[in-house]
Amino acid sequence: MTNHYDAVVLGGGHNGLVCAAYLARAGMRTTVLERRHAVGGAAFSEEVFPGFTFSVFSYGLQHLYPQIIDDLDLRKFGLKAVPYGDLFSPTEDGHCLITNDDVAATAKNIAQFSTRDAEAYPKFVDFHNGLAAYMRHLGTEVPPDPTASTFRDVTRTLAFSWRNFGLRTKMFDFAELMTQSAEEYLSHWFENNAVRALFAYQAGIGNFIGPHSRGSALACVYNMLTDHSYEVVRGHVIGGMGTVSKALAASAQRLGVEIHTNAEVEHVIVEGGKLKGVATKDGREYRSGIVASSMHSKILFGKVVERKHLPDDLVQSLEKFNTVGTNWKINVACNRPPQLKCLGSDTDSPVSAFVHIGPTIDYLEKAYDDAKYGKFAQVPWMTVATPTYLDKSMAPEGKHVVNLYGGHVPYKLREGDWSSRRSEFVQTVWKVLDEFVPGFTNEIIDYQVLLPTDIENILNIPGGNILHGQMTPDQLFSRRPYPHYADYRTPIKGLYQCGSSCHPGGGVTGLPGFNAVREILRDRGKNRS
């Protein structure tokens, strides 16, 4: 069976859906081909155990670009996020550092640990809000290729430089972030170990680095981009992260997009040196001169596009792109929510819907060290999120779901394998939980474990890296996913990339899909409607 379209989008994750919706909005007959049984990719909700619904992979909304929400009427299609509230960070001495969006209130809480750090905190926030504004803007830019000499590329580089002339005032700040470790960088601001650990924790989210790793300062700041931004919808999504994908799919379908699930792509069709469409594994062909792929670049170029169509420099870069994942997730169905020991056990204790367990810099670094030498962290750091404090629809009455997310685990163990040592790893997680949340593991009804190998197999993400590749300086902006191919185009005219392995990277932002559409329409001489 052969079908003809103006554009074919490969992959029904959130970026693919964003790309498809905007293409249809520009008047193009568009279809989406998704290999799984449902759209969403990592932004996916599922009833894993009877009555218990989880945000299976991605568990919170933080970076979704506001214009996408407005342009595609996502609130109309059910998108609603509610803040998690306070972030609770227990310390090793039995206290708890409580932070939130209220800068003055957070500074007051920090003062219990260090008056000097409390005084520094508002300045820290102001400084990073300034950086964040530039970084969020850069997320909407198409990275130029400063090494290219064609008239088009030189013109684009000059235009980019002119548009971002104000960045020159931040160049030394960005240089520090790209070259310093999180610990080194944060030590310029804060003296207390627990306060530094509060922010250094962010660096390991999606990245196989420790707080002493060079470049971890940038990874740390990237994950704090929206901490004090009121223009971004963030928090727990009612119904789970699958609601984001359902809203995007509904919006796209309203615009005329056809969505096909269980449609795994076999190969890109190139005839006579020209793109003609794609073929799926079940024998169907989808003909189009425009194909936008939200699948991982290593899958697109490593499996779907024939090697003969790729230049040597791209193939070499393909092999270098670091997609090793070391983060894990455990989805827990339980009888009662976790109650932090440091908050007490009386009924007036604060509701700890969002918790970071990673009390010191050494604690975070040790988890990294264990995985670096082929072991899973013996004392892992972890996020403990309890969305059912905010959303009763996700569990039976009186019961709860808890998302545990942390690091680090090696992709491959040095001794043994995951099939034989999975339960041993889970016991290390339970041990940490019982230390900070006494008795919680006795209330567990069932749980689902997702290691990097599981994420790789289910979502088709090489290495199981949740950010689709390390978010370190060597793999960002004009180098993401590969040098000379950061503008969403590929060596095959008409074939584009629009997934999280492209700029600006992982997270539920929608920006790779959003940016790619701009380039597709520019090449066709059209404007985004």
SVG drawing of the C-alpha trace seen along z (x, -y; Angstrom):
<svg xmlns="http://www.w3.org/2000/svg" viewBox="-11 -43 48 57">
<polyline fill="none" stroke="black" stroke-width="0.4" points="0.0,0.0 1.3,-3.4 0.1,-6.7 1.1,-10.2 1.6,-13.2 3.2,-16.6 5.2,-15.6 5.8,-12.5 6.9,-12.7 8.8,-9.7 8.0,-9.2 5.0,-10.2 6.9,-11.5 6.1,-15.0 8.6,-16.6 7.3,-14.7 3.7,-15.7 4.8,-19.4 6.5,-19.2 3.5,-17.6 1.0,-20.0 2.9,-23.0 3.4,-21.5 -0.3,-20.9 -1.0,-24.4 1.1,-25.7 -1.2,-23.9 0.7,-20.7 -1.0,-17.2 1.0,-15.5 1.1,-12.0 2.9,-10.7 4.3,-7.2 4.8,-5.8 6.5,-2.4 4.7,-1.8 1.1,-1.1 0.5,-4.7 2.0,-8.2 4.0,-10.0 7.4,-8.5 8.8,-9.3 5.8,-11.6 3.6,-8.6 1.0,-7.6 -0.1,-4.0 -2.0,-2.0 0.9,0.2 -0.9,2.0 -4.7,2.2 -6.0,-1.2 -2.5,-2.8 -1.6,-5.1 2.0,-6.3 4.0,-8.9 6.1,-5.9 9.2,-7.7 9.2,-11.5 7.4,-12.4 7.1,-16.2 6.7,-19.2 9.3,-21.9 10.5,-23.2 7.6,-23.0 7.9,-26.1 5.0,-28.5 4.4,-29.5 3.7,-25.9 1.1,-25.6 -0.7,-28.8 -0.3,-28.1 -1.7,-24.6 -4.4,-25.3 -3.0,-22.6 -5.0,-23.8 -8.2,-23.4 -7.2,-19.8 -6.7,-19.0 -3.2,-20.2 -3.2,-21.3 -0.2,-21.4 -0.1,-22.1 3.1,-23.0 4.6,-20.3 5.1,-23.0 8.1,-22.9 11.2,-20.9 12.4,-19.0 16.1,-18.1 16.9,-16.0 20.4,-16.4 22.7,-13.9 22.2,-15.4 18.5,-14.9 17.4,-18.4 15.7,-19.4 16.4,-22.2 13.1,-23.4 13.1,-25.5 10.4,-26.9 9.8,-29.8 9.6,-32.3 13.1,-33.7 12.8,-35.4 11.2,-32.3 14.0,-30.1 16.7,-32.5 15.2,-32.3 15.3,-28.5 18.9,-28.6 19.8,-30.9 19.3,-27.9 22.3,-26.4 24.4,-29.5 23.6,-33.2 26.2,-34.0 24.5,-31.6 21.1,-33.1 22.5,-36.5 24.0,-35.1 20.9,-33.3 18.9,-36.3 22.0,-37.4 22.4,-33.8 18.8,-33.8 19.1,-37.2 22.3,-36.1 20.9,-32.9 17.6,-34.4 19.7,-36.6 21.6,-33.6 18.4,-31.6 16.8,-34.2 19.7,-34.0 19.7,-30.2 16.0,-29.9 16.3,-32.2 19.2,-30.1 16.9,-27.1 14.7,-28.7 17.6,-29.5 18.9,-27.3 22.6,-26.7 24.9,-28.1 27.9,-26.3 30.7,-28.7 33.1,-26.5 31.1,-26.5 32.1,-28.8 29.1,-28.8 27.3,-32.1 24.1,-30.7 26.0,-29.5 28.2,-32.6 25.0,-34.8 23.3,-32.7 26.2,-32.9 26.4,-36.7 22.6,-37.0 22.8,-34.8 25.7,-37.0 23.7,-40.2 20.5,-38.8 22.4,-37.7 24.8,-40.6 23.8,-41.0 25.3,-37.6 28.8,-39.1 28.2,-40.4 27.7,-36.9 30.6,-35.2 32.9,-34.9 30.0,-33.6 29.3,-30.9 33.0,-30.1 33.0,-29.4 29.9,-27.1 31.5,-25.1 34.8,-24.6 34.1,-24.3 32.6,-21.6 29.4,-22.1 31.2,-22.0 33.8,-24.5 31.2,-26.8 28.8,-26.6 31.6,-27.1 31.9,-30.7 28.4,-31.3 27.8,-29.1 29.9,-27.8 27.5,-25.2 27.9,-21.7 24.1,-20.9 23.3,-24.1 25.8,-23.4 24.5,-19.8 21.0,-21.2 22.0,-22.7 24.8,-20.2 22.1,-17.5 20.7,-18.9 23.9,-18.1 23.4,-14.3 19.8,-14.4 20.2,-12.7 24.0,-13.1 26.7,-10.6 28.7,-13.1 29.5,-13.9 29.6,-17.3 33.4,-17.3 33.3,-16.6 34.5,-19.3 31.5,-20.9 29.0,-19.7 28.4,-23.4 26.6,-23.9 24.5,-20.7 23.6,-21.9 22.4,-25.3 20.5,-23.8 18.3,-21.8 17.6,-25.0 16.5,-27.1 12.8,-27.4 13.2,-27.4 12.2,-31.0 10.4,-31.5 6.7,-32.2 6.1,-32.1 6.6,-28.3 3.8,-25.8 5.4,-23.3 4.8,-20.8 2.7,-17.7 0.5,-17.2 -3.0,-16.1 -3.4,-12.6 0.3,-12.2 2.7,-13.2 0.7,-11.2 -1.8,-14.1 0.8,-16.3 1.1,-13.9 -2.7,-13.4 -3.2,-17.1 -0.6,-17.5 -2.1,-14.6 -5.6,-16.0 -4.4,-19.4 -2.5,-17.9 -5.5,-15.8 -7.8,-18.8 -5.4,-20.4 -5.7,-17.4 -2.7,-15.3 -3.1,-11.5 -1.4,-9.5 -0.5,-5.8 0.6,-3.7 2.3,-0.3 4.0,-1.7 7.7,-1.0 9.9,-2.5 12.1,-0.1 14.0,-2.5 14.0,-5.9 13.3,-5.6 15.9,-7.4 15.6,-6.9 17.9,-8.5 19.5,-10.5 16.2,-12.0 14.1,-11.5 10.8,-9.8 9.4,-8.8 9.7,-5.9 8.7,-2.3 7.4,-0.6 8.2,2.9 4.7,4.1 5.2,3.3 3.5,-0.1 5.0,-3.0 4.5,-6.7 5.6,-8.8 6.7,-12.4 9.4,-14.8 9.6,-16.0 10.4,-13.6 11.0,-14.9 12.5,-12.3 12.0,-12.6 13.7,-9.3 17.2,-9.3 19.8,-10.4 21.8,-7.2 18.7,-5.2 18.0,-7.4 21.5,-7.3 22.6,-4.0 19.7,-1.9 17.0,-3.7 19.2,-5.5 21.5,-3.4 25.2,-4.0 25.9,-4.9 23.8,-8.1 25.9,-9.4 29.2,-11.3 32.2,-9.9 32.3,-12.8 28.8,-12.2 29.4,-8.5 32.5,-9.2 30.5,-11.7 27.7,-9.2 30.1,-6.8 31.4,-9.5 28.0,-10.8 27.8,-9.8 24.3,-8.4 25.3,-6.3 22.4,-6.4 23.0,-5.9 19.7,-7.1 17.1,-4.7 13.4,-4.9 11.2,-2.9 7.4,-3.4 5.8,-2.4 2.2,-1.7 1.8,-2.0 -0.6,-2.1 0.6,-5.4 2.8,-8.2 6.4,-8.6 6.8,-10.7 10.3,-12.1 11.9,-11.4 13.3,-14.9 9.7,-16.4 8.3,-14.3 5.4,-11.9 2.5,-14.0 -0.5,-14.9 0.6,-18.6 3.8,-17.7 4.3,-19.4 3.2,-17.5 6.4,-16.3 5.2,-15.8 8.7,-16.4 11.9,-15.3 15.6,-15.2 17.8,-12.7 21.4,-13.7 22.5,-15.5 26.2,-16.2 28.6,-16.7 30.5,-13.6 27.2,-11.6 26.5,-12.7 30.1,-12.0 30.2,-8.6 27.1,-7.5 28.9,-8.6 32.2,-6.9 30.4,-3.6 28.9,-3.6 32.1,-4.9 33.8,-1.7 31.0,0.6 29.0,0.9 25.5,-0.4 25.6,-3.2 25.6,-1.6 24.0,-4.7 22.1,-6.2 20.8,-9.8 17.1,-10.0 14.1,-12.1 10.9,-11.0 7.8,-12.4 4.3,-11.7 1.9,-13.1 -1.2,-11.6 -0.9,-14.3 -2.0,-16.6 -3.9,-14.2 -6.2,-11.6 -7.1,-10.2 -3.9,-8.2 -4.5,-5.7 -7.4,-4.0 -8.9,-5.9 -6.5,-6.1 -3.6,-4.7 -0.7,-6.5 1.8,-6.3 5.4,-7.4 8.0,-8.1 11.5,-7.3 14.2,-8.6 18.0,-8.6 21.5,-7.7 23.8,-6.2 23.9,-2.7 26.2,-1.5 24.7,-0.6 26.6,2.7 27.8,4.1 31.4,5.0 30.5,8.1 27.4,10.1 24.5,8.7 21.2,6.9 19.1,10.0 20.8,11.6 21.5,8.4 18.4,6.3 16.8,7.2 20.1,6.5 20.1,3.0 16.5,2.5 17.4,3.4 20.0,0.6 17.2,-1.8 15.0,-0.5 17.8,-0.8 18.2,-4.6 14.4,-5.1 14.1,-3.4 16.9,-5.6 15.2,-8.8 11.6,-7.6 11.3,-5.0 8.9,-2.1 7.9,-3.2 9.1,0.0 6.6,2.0 3.8,0.1 4.8,1.0 2.1,2.9 4.1,3.4 6.7,1.6 8.1,1.3 11.9,1.0 13.3,-0.9 17.0,-0.7 18.9,-2.2 18.6,1.0 14.8,1.1 14.5,-2.5 16.6,-1.7 14.5,1.3 11.1,-0.3 11.7,-3.8 14.4,-3.0 16.8,-5.4 20.4,-4.2 22.1,-3.7 18.8,-4.5 19.9,-8.1 16.7,-10.1 18.1,-13.3 19.0,-11.4 22.6,-12.2 24.8,-13.8 24.0,-17.5 27.6,-18.5 29.5,-21.3 30.9,-19.0 27.4,-17.8 25.4,-21.1 24.4,-23.8 26.4,-23.6 27.8,-20.2 24.4,-18.6 23.8,-16.0 26.9,-16.3 29.1,-19.2 27.8,-20.6 24.4,-19.0 22.9,-21.0 20.5,-23.0 18.0,-20.1 18.9,-19.3 20.6,-16.1 22.8,-15.1 19.6,-14.0 17.6,-17.0 14.1,-16.9 15.1,-14.7 15.1,-16.6 15.6,-15.8 13.3,-17.1 14.0,-15.0 15.7,-15.4 19.1,-14.3 19.1,-17.7 19.4,-21.2 18.5,-22.2 18.4,-18.6 16.4,-16.4 13.5,-17.3 9.9,-17.9 10.5,-21.2 9.0,-20.7 11.7,-23.0 13.5,-20.5 10.2,-20.0 9.3,-23.7 12.7,-24.8 12.8,-22.1 9.5,-23.3 10.9,-26.8 13.7,-25.3 11.4,-23.1 9.1,-25.9 12.1,-28.2 13.4,-25.7 10.0,-25.6 9.7,-29.4 6.8,-29.4 6.3,-31.0 5.0,-29.4 1.3,-30.3"/>
</svg>
